[in-house]
Amino acid sequence: MSEDFGATFLTITDEEGTEHIIEYIASVEYNGQEYRAFFPVETEDEELEEDDAGLIILKVIEENGEELLSTCDSEEEAEAVFELFLEVLEEDEED
């Protein structure tokens, strides 16, 4: 994903089949695995609740040669990657 041309938006589908638009923020590698951070985007059809407005972290997996996004396997994994993203985002703000 390139940031050369502005923001990158994706549409994802949750377990209930509802589509959500998310904005790509950054990528990090943790234990040999790539993770990407996104923020949800509020649309005319969907108002974000305060609980839904936080950082979304998804793991990049490859299946049949196709790149897919998946949730973290455990709460510990999610917390460790979240902390890493906070460090990366803080470094970006300092630059």
C-alpha positions in Angstrom: 0.0 0.0 0.0 1.4 3.3 -1.0 0.7 6.6 0.8 2.1 8.6 -2.1 -1.4 9.5 -3.3 -3.2 10.1 -0.1 -5.3 7.9 2.2 -6.1 4.3 1.4 -9.6 3.0 2.2 -10.8 -0.6 2.3 -14.2 -2.1 2.7 -14.3 -5.1 5.0 -17.2 -7.4 6.0 -17.8 -8.5 9.6 -19.1 -11.8 10.9 -22.7 -10.6 10.5 -22.1 -9.7 6.8 -22.1 -6.0 7.5 -19.7 -3.9 5.4 -17.5 -1.3 7.0 -15.1 1.2 5.5 -11.7 1.5 7.1 -8.7 3.8 6.5 -5.2 2.3 6.4 -2.8 4.0 8.9 0.4 1.9 9.1 2.0 -1.5 8.9 4.4 -3.3 11.4 6.1 -6.6 11.6 5.8 -8.6 14.8 7.3 -12.1 15.3 7.7 -12.5 11.5 4.1 -11.6 10.8 2.8 -8.4 9.1 0.0 -6.4 10.8 -1.8 -3.4 9.5 -3.6 -0.7 11.5 -6.8 1.0 10.4 -9.3 3.5 11.7 -13.0 3.1 11.0 -14.6 5.7 8.7 -17.9 7.2 9.5 -20.3 7.3 6.5 -23.7 8.7 5.8 -25.2 5.2 6.3 -23.2 4.4 9.5 -22.5 6.5 12.5 -19.7 5.3 14.7 -20.3 4.6 18.3 -17.6 5.9 20.6 -16.6 2.2 21.3 -16.2 1.6 17.6 -13.9 4.6 16.8 -10.6 3.0 17.9 -7.7 1.5 16.1 -8.4 -1.7 14.3 -5.4 -4.1 14.0 -5.6 -6.9 11.4 -3.0 -9.6 10.6 -2.0 -10.1 6.9 -2.3 -13.8 5.9 -1.8 -15.5 2.6 -4.3 -18.1 1.4 -4.0 -19.6 -2.1 -1.6 -16.9 -3.2 -4.1 -14.2 -2.1 -3.5 -11.6 0.6 -6.2 -11.6 3.3 -6.7 -9.7 6.5 -7.6 -11.5 9.7 -8.1 -10.7 13.4 -5.4 -11.5 15.9 -5.4 -15.1 17.3 -5.3 -14.0 20.9 -5.7 -11.1 23.2 -2.0 -11.2 24.1 -1.0 -11.0 20.4 -3.4 -8.1 19.9 -2.1 -6.2 22.9 1.6 -6.7 21.9 0.9 -5.5 18.3 -1.1 -2.6 19.6 1.8 -1.4 21.8 4.1 -1.7 18.8 1.8 0.4 16.7 1.7 3.1 19.4 5.5 3.2 19.4 5.5 3.5 15.6 2.8 6.2 15.5 4.6 8.2 18.3 7.8 8.1 16.3 6.0 9.4 13.2 4.6 12.3 15.2 8.1 13.2 16.4 9.5 13.3 12.9 
